[in-house]
Amino acid sequence: MRAIVGIGNPGKKYQFNRHNVGFLALDHFAEKYKLRFVPSKYDYYFSEGEVEGNPFILAKPTTYVNNSGIAVKELISSYNIPVQDVLIVVDDINLNEFDFRLKKSGSDGGHNGLASIIYSLNTDAFPRLRIGIGSDFEKGNLAEYVLSDFDEIELKKLFETFEFTSAIIRAFIAGGYNSCLSEYSKIKNQLKNNLKDLNGS
């Protein structure tokens, strides 16, 4: 079984925050496959499904972003899932809004949720799908920015991005990281070519 964990804060007041991109991406994926999140006996909501005969679990921690590692460790332990089969979906201020990047491992990049996961698992060797939320904030206003809501226009663009990230998540479920990387590269090349066509080059 493979797991996809979205990072975010539980509760309606945080639902459309920039920091909740991970939750929103999983909600979008779950809706596409007609799945519903339910409470677990641990610190996360979850939903189980299957893609091409491959079982998977989606999880949204209830621990708040800064303690995401608690829920991820519980999930891995209860389902006995290798860390390389857990894809973390997370917001990233170091990427332009609505851009996305796939990494096999690496540092927390200043994200407290990733820092918590690395600390709890005692490793950074887990794949993560980072979704850009931009960095349009003044120095010292990071917390206010990540906890601010997307507006309607931004949400529309975000949901367009989720069509791509959903395909990447599906590939991860079906074939693990290598399959996921292949789908990611294909999508990125397609977007690059589309941009060239728009620019007339």
Number of C-alpha atoms within 10 A of each C-alpha: 18 24 27 26 26 28 32 29 25 18 9 8 10 15 18 18 20 25 28 24 29 23 26 25 25 25 18 17 20 18 11 11 11 9 16 14 16 12 13 12 7 15 20 23 18 21 17 16 17 15 14 10 9 12 14 21 18 25 27 29 25 20 18 18 23 17 21 28 25 21 24 31 17 16 23 17 11 10 12 11 15 13 18 17 20 27 26 23 27 27 27 26 21 14 16 14 20 21 15 21 15 20 15 15 13 14 12 15 11 11 16 15 22 25 19 20 24 21 15 17 16 10 13 19 16 20 23 24 23 23 28 22 25 18 16 12 12 9 7 8 10 14 10 11 19 21 17 15 18 18 10 9 8 14 16 12 12 21 15 12 18 23 14 15 26 17 16 24 25 20 21 27 28 20 16 19 24 12 17 22 18 14 20 23 15 13 16 16 12 12 12 12 13 12 12 11 10 9 8 7 7
